[in-house]
Amino acid sequence: MIFTIAGIVFALLVLGLIIVLLLRRQLREKYATLWLVIGLALLVLSAFPELLAFTAAVLGVEVPSNLLFALSIVLLVGVALHLSWELTRAEARIRRLSEEAAITRTEMDDLARAVRRLEEESATDGEQGAPQRGGRKIQ
């Protein structure tokens, strides 16, 4: 009985933590869905431990805890694979954005040099004695 209550409390803590992270926007919805499903499964298994024994018997697993460990390993491998996929996508996006920022910075530097050169040319033309209006030579 004490393990059932401890399991239920742990499942409720996990669900509460997921909801708090969601409300603080520290966990995105697409990841929260998976963790909410895991938390709810934990809650159901904690509230009805005979459900795990029944499922293990149906699947032919002799010890129910082995089924739980096997399911946990499969779940963790799936989560790790999904996070690796997301990380790869994020790295590609970051690299592309960095390249675009570098190209934009180079273009801005080129434009700044061109403006400086034009200003220097107009300043040297102005020193030659031609009247100017608004930085341009009057012809």
Backbone hydrogen bonds in HBPLUS format (Angstrom, degrees):
<---DONOR---> <-ACCEPTOR-->    atom                        ^
c    i                          cat <-CA-CA->   ^        H-A-AA   ^      H-
h    n   atom  resd res      DA  || num        DHA   H-A  angle D-A-AA Bond
n    s   type  num  typ     dist DA aas  dist angle  dist       angle   num
A0005-ILE N   A0001-MET O   3.08 MM   4  6.39 162.2  2.11 151.2 155.1     1
A0006-ALA N   A0002-ILE O   2.90 MM   4  6.07 157.9  1.95 143.2 150.1     2
A0007-GLY N   A0003-PHE O   2.82 MM   4  5.91 152.8  1.89 141.3 148.9     3
A0008-ILE N   A0004-THR O   2.93 MM   4  6.17 158.1  1.98 147.8 153.7     4
A0009-VAL N   A0005-ILE O   2.90 MM   4  6.10 163.2  1.93 151.5 156.2     5
A0010-PHE N   A0006-ALA O   2.89 MM   4  6.06 159.3  1.93 145.2 151.4     6
A0011-ALA N   A0007-GLY O   2.88 MM   4  6.09 160.6  1.92 149.0 154.3     7
A0012-LEU N   A0008-ILE O   2.88 MM   4  6.11 158.1  1.93 149.7 156.0     8
A0013-LEU N   A0009-VAL O   2.87 MM   4  6.12 150.0  1.96 146.8 155.5     9
A0014-VAL N   A0010-PHE O   2.94 MM   4  6.24 155.6  2.00 149.2 155.7    10
A0015-LEU N   A0011-ALA O   2.93 MM   4  6.20 163.6  1.96 150.4 154.7    11
A0016-GLY N   A0012-LEU O   2.80 MM   4  5.95 156.8  1.85 145.2 152.3    12
A0017-LEU N   A0013-LEU O   2.85 MM   4  6.01 158.1  1.89 147.9 153.7    13
A0018-ILE N   A0014-VAL O   3.00 MM   4  6.24 157.5  2.05 148.8 154.7    14
A0019-ILE N   A0015-LEU O   2.99 MM   4  6.24 159.0  2.03 148.5 154.1    15
A0020-VAL N   A0016-GLY O   2.90 MM   4  6.12 159.1  1.94 150.7 156.6    16
A0021-LEU N   A0017-LEU O   2.92 MM   4  6.12 163.1  1.95 149.6 154.2    17
A0022-LEU N   A0018-ILE O   2.92 MM   4  6.13 149.4  2.02 143.1 152.0    18
A0023-LEU N   A0019-ILE O   2.88 MM   4  6.13 160.5  1.92 150.7 155.6    19
A0024-ARG N   A0020-VAL O   2.96 MM   4  6.16 148.8  2.05 148.7 157.0    20
A0026-GLN N   A0021-LEU O   2.87 MM   5  5.08 159.0  1.91 159.6 159.6    21
A0025-ARG N   A0022-LEU O   3.04 MM   3  4.96 155.2  2.11 101.9 109.0    22
A0031-TYR N   A0028-ARG O   3.15 MM   3  5.60 135.5  2.36 107.2 118.1    23
A0032-ALA N   A0028-ARG O   2.90 MM   4  6.09 152.5  1.98 149.4 158.5    24
A0033-THR N   A0029-GLU O   3.02 MM   4  6.11 151.7  2.10 151.6 154.4    25
A0035-TRP N   A0031-TYR O   3.27 MM   4  6.62 164.2  2.29 149.8 154.0    26
A0036-LEU N   A0032-ALA O   2.71 MM   4  5.87 150.0  1.80 153.5 162.2    27
A0037-VAL N   A0033-THR O   3.00 MM   4  6.23 157.2  2.05 149.5 155.0    28
A0038-ILE N   A0034-LEU O   2.99 MM   4  6.30 155.5  2.05 145.5 152.6    29
A0039-GLY N   A0035-TRP O   2.81 MM   4  5.98 158.0  1.86 143.9 150.3    30
A0040-LEU N   A0036-LEU O   2.82 MM   4  6.02 156.9  1.87 148.5 154.6    31
A0041-ALA N   A0037-VAL O   2.89 MM   4  6.07 157.6  1.94 146.5 152.9    32
A0042-LEU N   A0038-ILE O   2.87 MM   4  6.09 153.3  1.94 146.5 154.3    33
A0043-LEU N   A0039-GLY O   2.91 MM   4  6.16 151.2  1.99 142.4 150.4    34
A0044-VAL N   A0040-LEU O   2.89 MM   4  6.17 160.7  1.93 152.9 157.2    35
A0045-LEU N   A0041-ALA O   2.90 MM   4  6.06 165.9  1.92 149.8 154.0    36
A0046-SER N   A0042-LEU O   2.85 MM   4  5.95 143.6  1.98 141.1 151.7    37
A0047-ALA N   A0043-LEU O   2.87 MM   4  6.02 154.2  1.94 146.9 153.8    38
A0048-PHE N   A0044-VAL O   2.86 MM   4  5.93 152.3  1.94 148.3 155.9    39
A0051-LEU N   A0048-PHE O   2.98 MM   3  5.59 155.0  2.05 116.3 123.9    40
A0052-LEU N   A0049-PRO O   3.21 MM   3  5.61 133.4  2.44 106.3 116.0    41
A0054-PHE N   A0050-GLU O   2.85 MM   4  6.06 156.0  1.91 146.7 153.4    42
A0055-THR N   A0051-LEU O   2.93 MM   4  6.11 162.1  1.97 145.8 150.7    43
A0056-ALA N   A0052-LEU O   2.89 MM   4  6.05 156.6  1.94 145.8 152.6    44
A0057-ALA N   A0053-ALA O   2.95 MM   4  6.14 154.1  2.02 143.8 150.8    45
A0058-VAL N   A0054-PHE O   2.92 MM   4  6.19 154.0  1.99 148.6 156.0    46
A0059-LEU N   A0055-THR O   2.93 MM   4  6.14 155.3  1.99 148.2 154.6    47
A0060-GLY N   A0056-ALA O   2.92 MM   4  5.92 113.9  2.36 135.9 151.7    48
A0061-VAL N   A0056-ALA O   2.77 MM   5  4.83 149.5  1.86 150.9 150.3    49
A0060-GLY N   A0057-ALA O   3.31 MM   3  5.00 146.8  2.42  90.9 100.5    50
A0066-ASN N   A0063-VAL O   2.96 MM   3  5.47 135.8  2.16 112.4 124.2    51
A0067-LEU N   A0064-PRO O   3.07 MM   3  5.18 120.1  2.44  97.4 111.9    52
A0068-LEU N   A0064-PRO O   3.08 MM   4  6.48 154.6  2.14 148.6 155.7    53
A0069-PHE N   A0065-SER O   2.86 MM   4  6.16 156.9  1.92 148.5 154.3    54
A0070-ALA N   A0066-ASN O   2.85 MM   4  6.03 161.3  1.89 148.3 153.8    55
A0071-LEU N   A0067-LEU O   2.89 MM   4  6.07 163.8  1.91 150.7 155.1    56
A0072-SER N   A0068-LEU O   2.90 MM   4  6.05 150.8  1.99 141.9 150.7    57
A0073-ILE N   A0069-PHE O   2.89 MM   4  6.14 156.7  1.94 150.7 156.3    58
A0074-VAL N   A0070-ALA O   3.00 MM   4  6.26 164.8  2.02 151.7 155.6    59
A0075-LEU N   A0071-LEU O   2.90 MM   4  6.04 158.1  1.95 145.6 152.2    60
A0076-LEU N   A0072-SER O   2.84 MM   4  6.04 160.5  1.88 150.0 155.3    61
A0077-VAL N   A0073-ILE O   2.91 MM   4  6.09 156.7  1.97 150.5 156.8    62
A0078-GLY N   A0074-VAL O   2.98 MM   4  6.18 155.7  2.04 144.1 151.1    63
A0079-VAL N   A0075-LEU O   2.87 MM   4  6.16 157.1  1.92 151.0 157.4    64
A0080-ALA N   A0076-LEU O   2.89 MM   4  6.03 162.2  1.92 146.3 151.4    65
A0081-LEU N   A0077-VAL O   2.91 MM   4  6.08 157.3  1.96 147.3 153.6    66
A0082-HIS N   A0078-GLY O   2.93 MM   4  6.12 160.4  1.97 148.1 153.5    67
A0083-LEU N   A0079-VAL O   2.89 MM   4  6.10 162.2  1.92 152.3 157.1    68
A0084-SER N   A0080-ALA O   2.93 MM   4  6.09 150.5  2.01 143.6 151.8    69
A0085-TRP N   A0081-LEU O   2.96 MM   4  6.21 155.1  2.02 146.9 153.6    70
A0086-GLU N   A0082-HIS O   2.92 MM   4  6.24 158.9  1.97 150.3 156.0    71
A0087-LEU N   A0083-LEU O   2.85 MM   4  6.00 156.3  1.90 145.4 152.2    72
A0088-THR N   A0084-SER O   2.93 MM   4  6.11 154.6  1.99 146.8 153.2    73
A0089-ARG N   A0085-TRP O   3.08 MM   4  6.35 160.4  2.12 147.8 152.8    74
A0090-ALA N   A0086-GLU O   2.89 MM   4  6.14 158.3  1.94 148.9 155.3    75
A0091-GLU N   A0087-LEU O   2.88 MM   4  6.05 158.8  1.92 149.1 154.6    76
A0092-ALA N   A0088-THR O   3.05 MM   4  6.26 159.0  2.10 147.9 153.1    77
A0093-ARG N   A0089-ARG O   3.00 MM   4  6.24 156.9  2.06 147.0 153.6    78
A0094-ILE N   A0090-ALA O   2.86 MM   4  6.07 159.8  1.90 151.4 157.0    79
A0095-ARG N   A0091-GLU O   2.92 MM   4  6.08 160.9  1.95 148.5 153.7    80
A0096-ARG N   A0092-ALA O   2.99 MM   4  6.20 160.9  2.03 146.5 151.6    81
A0097-LEU N   A0093-ARG O   2.93 MM   4  6.15 161.9  1.97 150.6 155.7    82
A0098-SER N   A0094-ILE O   2.87 MM   4  6.05 153.6  1.94 148.4 155.9    83
A0099-GLU N   A0095-ARG O   2.95 MM   4  6.20 155.7  2.01 148.3 154.7    84
A0100-GLU N   A0096-ARG O   2.95 MM   4  6.22 158.4  2.00 148.5 154.6    85
A0101-ALA N   A0097-LEU O   2.89 MM   4  6.09 153.4  1.96 145.0 152.4    86
A0102-ALA N   A0098-SER O   2.92 MM   4  6.14 154.1  1.98 146.5 153.4    87
A0103-ILE N   A0099-GLU O   2.96 MM   4  6.19 158.9  2.00 149.8 155.3    88
A0104-THR N   A0100-GLU O   2.94 MM   4  6.11 161.4  1.97 147.2 152.6    89
A0105-ARG N   A0101-ALA O   2.88 MM   4  6.04 156.2  1.93 146.3 152.9    90
A0106-THR N   A0102-ALA O   2.96 MM   4  6.15 155.3  2.02 145.6 152.1    91
A0107-GLU N   A0103-ILE O   2.95 MM   4  6.24 158.1  2.00 149.6 155.5    92
A0108-MET N   A0104-THR O   2.90 MM   4  6.15 155.1  1.97 147.6 154.7    93
A0109-ASP N   A0105-ARG O   2.91 MM   4  6.14 154.3  1.98 147.2 154.1    94
A0110-ASP N   A0106-THR O   2.94 MM   4  6.19 157.6  1.99 148.8 154.9    95
A0111-LEU N   A0107-GLU O   2.93 MM   4  6.18 159.4  1.97 148.3 153.9    96
A0112-ALA N   A0108-MET O   2.88 MM   4  6.08 155.5  1.94 146.4 153.4    97
A0113-ARG N   A0109-ASP O   2.91 MM   4  6.16 158.0  1.96 148.8 154.5    98
A0114-ALA N   A0110-ASP O   2.94 MM   4  6.18 155.1  2.00 147.2 154.3    99
A0115-VAL N   A0111-LEU O   2.92 MM   4  6.14 157.1  1.97 150.1 155.8   100
A0116-ARG N   A0112-ALA O   2.93 MM   4  6.13 161.4  1.97 148.5 153.8   101
A0117-ARG N   A0113-ARG O   2.88 MM   4  6.09 156.8  1.94 147.4 153.8   102
A0118-LEU N   A0114-ALA O   2.97 MM   4  6.19 158.0  2.02 146.0 151.7   103
A0119-GLU N   A0115-VAL O   2.89 MM   4  6.12 155.7  1.95 149.9 156.9   104
A0120-GLU N   A0116-ARG O   2.90 MM   4  6.13 154.9  1.97 147.5 154.4   105
A0121-GLU N   A0117-ARG O   2.88 MM   4  6.11 153.9  1.95 147.1 154.6   106
A0122-SER N   A0118-LEU O   2.90 MM   4  6.11 159.0  1.95 147.6 153.1   107
A0123-ALA N   A0119-GLU O   2.90 MM   4  6.04 145.5  2.02 140.3 150.3   108
A0124-THR N   A0120-GLU O   2.95 MM   4  6.18 153.9  2.02 145.8 152.1   109
A0125-ASP N   A0121-GLU O   2.93 MM   4  6.14 149.6  2.03 143.9 152.7   110
A0126-GLY N   A0122-SER O   2.96 MM   4  6.06 146.5  2.07 137.5 146.3   111
A0127-GLU N   A0123-ALA O   3.16 MM   4  6.38 136.6  2.35 138.0 148.4   112
A0128-GLN N   A0125-ASP O   3.23 MM   3  5.42 148.3  2.34 100.9 109.9   113
A0129-GLY N   A0126-GLY O   3.41 MM   3  5.94 163.1  2.44 111.7 113.6   114
A0138-ILE N   A0131-PRO O   3.15 MM   7  6.08 169.4  2.16 157.6 154.8   115
A0133-ARG N   A0136-ARG O   2.84 MM   3  5.41 159.6  1.88 156.3 161.5   116
A0136-ARG N   A0133-ARG O   3.07 MM   3  5.41 164.3  2.09 111.9 116.6   117
